Amino acid sequence: MRIAIIGNGISGVTAARFLRKLSDHEITIISAETDYFFSRTALMYIYMGHMRFKDTQPYEPFFWEKNRINLVRDFVNSVDTDNKQLVMAKGANISYDKLILAVGSTPNKFGWPGQDLKGVGGLYSFQDLENMEAYSDGLKRAVIVGGGLIGIEMAEMFHSRHIPVTFLVREKSYWDAVLPAEESTMINRHILENHIDLRLQTELKEIVDDGNGQACAVITNTGERIECGYVGLTAGVRPNVNFLKESGIEIQRGIVVNEFLETNIPDVYAIGDCAQQKEPMPGRRPVEAVWYTGRMMGETVAHNICGNQVAYDPGIWFNSAKFIDIEYQVYGTVLANPPENHAAIYWEHPEGRKSVRLIYDKETEAILGFNLMGVRYRHEVCEAWIKAKTPVDVVLENLGLANFDPEFYDEYESDIIQQYNQKTGKQIKVKQKRGLSAAIKFLRKAVHA
């Protein structure tokens, strides 16, 4: 059986790896971006000098031939689902028996005048990184448009080279659609502490042409002109589906799939950023452009193609990122605008760069989520508590189990419990359990409970 995979990101490559583990099928990965799979989340570290491009490639070049995974570097212009063929931009058409669409996302553009000028780009592909690099030498100022995770990554990249940055965020506070108010305010403060010119409630109106087809300034919605030599467009991403419009594959925002990641066309599957769940699990979005969900989809689709039918289950939500110097982790349900039944314990370090937020149900007192800034908790422990609907009192008593590495990291469990006791009038006390061995014992007990 011939299996074609369009896209060599984490979703497509994971699918290929598990297909090879499970079968002897012919596997071909098609991508026009790079010869080999690389870690997209590491692009910023190449620019900052922390890594070389080859360091971001998890597999040596011989891996692909050794595992009999064919690589084709070319664009797919269209998909002929009637004849099961991929119409290629340069090479001969490619026939398939099963097709996996792992085509990722593309940066949002909202029709801004000048958005296609030279010196304008996003931060999604390797070519975007090359574009940033091409304009960085002698750059006097960059303007970044959009207040999400990609925007702050780009800001940090320029900042690492001492290039002045103006950061346009249309919201009242950074990423306030995702972060609760206190955490969002913390990141506002941290951005400004790093001498990045944060402009809240400010939108892009126009990118100015210097007369030679290159960006030289932006005009904001307030009428202000900001001189710059590079404009980063980081106002989110959308599924990369335009080339599929005439394929007969059902497309809404993304490629619509069922719980087995099948599209409406037989033998065609979609995974990763481009996939839209027809019936997402409660509390989850139809499209989730997150690294770990892409990896999970890749493994799931391989099992389904090989006859081991299994429904896609993303499990409990988690994500992680870094806001310049502040690490961020979220496990479970933590909402910027929570419903009435959600209660919170929020502790913030006096220095203003660390915080812990625990979310629990007001009625059942079951733990629902953890939001962490500058503090690490063990993923497995937090997930086990959430799955077991553990009472918040029990979580607090055993909070030391979640401490990532108490030998090297400060512990704040007592401070958090003290704050909870003051709020509730209870007298919870922390138990003296610490370290990895105690966490493992707890997990084993939880699994068998």
Buried (B, 14 or more C-beta within 10 A) or exposed (E): BBBBBBBBBBBBBBBBBBBBEBBEBBBBBBBBBBEBBBBBBBBBBBBBEEBEBEEBBEBEEEBBEEBEBBBBBBBBEBBBBEEBBBBBEEEEEBEBEBBBBBBBBBBBEEEBEBBEBBBBBBBBBBEBBEBBEEBBEEBEBBBBBBBBBBBBBBBBBBBBEEBBBBBBBBBEBBBBEBBBEBBBBBBBBBBEEBEBBBBBEBBBBBBBBEEEEBBBBBBBEEEEEBEBBBBBBBBBBBBBBEBBEEBBBBBEEBBBBBBBBBBBBEBBBBBBBBBBBBEBBEEBEBBBBBBBBBBBBBBBBBBBBBEEEBEBEBEBBBBBBEBBEBBBBBBBBBBBEBEEEBBBBBBBBEEBBBBBBBBBBEEEBBBBBBBBBBBBBBBBBBBBBBBBEBBBBBBBBBBBBBBBEBEEEEBBBEBBBEBBBEEEEEEBEBBEBBEBEBBBEBBEEBEEE
